[in-house]
Amino acid sequence: MAFVKSVRAGALMSAVLLSGCAGLGTMTGPEPAPETAEKQVVESAPVVVPDVQGEADSHRYLPQQGYDAAGNKIDYAAEPNPYTQASAPVAPEVVARFQAASKLMAEEKNRMARKAFEAITRDYPELSGPWVKLGELAEIGERLERAEKSYRKAIEVNPDNVNAYLALALLQRRNGDFEASRDTYVAALELWKDYPEAHLNLAILYDLYMNQPVNAQPHFEAYQFLVQGDHPQVADWLIEIRRRTGIETSFIDNPPAKPEPAADDAAAEPVAADAVSNEEPVEEKG
């Protein structure tokens, strides 16, 4: 059992090394907040949402709950992260170096951490994760231009690193460039339409920073759908935003209409009733 745990931890660190992703740690929002077998599928009809002021068409990347011909829900198969799917194994010595640099960063020994990550980028230029960490260190030091260059370098090294897009979009939002931030989130969703944190942070951007709750609501719904409702705070935000927009119809889950009973079946019922009523009564014997 201990062996299984160690392998899992090593695999997780390899993914972090490659992507530079902190997962939900990158999420930010309203205060307080941290960062099958083949079936005949009937797709739910998407709700049409007008984009405000010519916004980027982010709604094309919304997941949709599917239904079979009988009107039963079909389990949604989310697309896998394209970056982790395509990533090659990372050598143990590289993982060890990344862990050591991350430990320095956690201990706020930022100068030493920066030198350690820079050394990894020189020795392993094919890895994008260290560039994301360098961007985070630059943000800590309020060197925002350097941070943006580091995130863009991570994307240049590996265009499938969706987590680098997320970090860049958050920085752009911090800098007040909301349209650029929106476009970066949309670029991440174009790579991976089922990226939960991209949907969530885009919803927050639309709602709190761009005053576009109608555009935000579908992406709050998408996040809750993709994490299977496992975020009570976001559920509360969704209730609140629905009150403001007045839109109660789901953008994600719209069941198809139940099929009407066949005309022959409907006509057969009164005939059967008449047949019973026309039977001769049976006299009781005294």
Secondary structure, 3 states (H helix, E strand, C coil): CHHHHHHHHHHHHHHHHHHCCCHHHHCCCCCCCCCCCCCCEEECCCCCCCCHHHCCCHHHHCCCCEEECCCCEECCCCCCCHHHHHCCCCCHHHHHHHHHHHHHHHCCCHHHHHHHHHHHHHHCCCCCHHHHHHHHHHHHCCCHHHHHHHHHHHHHHCCCCHHHHHHHHHHHHHCCCHHHHHHHHHHHHHHCCCCHHHHHHHHHHHHHHCCCHHHHHHHHHHHHHHCCCCCHHHHHHHHHHHHHHCCCCCCCCCCCCCCCCCHHHHHHHHHHHHHHHCCCCCCCCC
